[in-house]
């Protein structure tokens, strides 16, 4: 079956990304217990060789550039436009009040990669409110 999906949803793209990573992991490690731990079944897996992701990037004069995003077996697809949009909106919200700014850091470890011995990173988002002398974590 061929299926073409188009979305503006970062949540949907993230779910497809997680299925891609899990499917790659299962194909390499034959770890059926991992599927059950994720609350999924074999039928939920996708064939990573048949998943193609394209990002449409706005250009001047109303044109778009199509960029293929190549998936990585352990980290999946990097959706730069979604990340940039989320960061922009977060920072914009922080500028609504004087004396506030945000700190945002993003790195990722595949949900199927064991923590021990792997390069892992934190996702951090917090708001610094200088006026009230506090840091608010998101």
Buried (B, 14 or more C-beta within 10 A) or exposed (E): EEEEEEEEEBEEBBEBBBBBBBBBBBEEEEEEEBBEEBEBEEEEBEEBEEBEBEBEEEEEEEEEEEEEBEBEBBBBBBBEBBEEEBBEEBEEEBEEEEEBEBBBEEEBBBEBBEEEEEEEEEEEBEBBBEEEEEEEEE
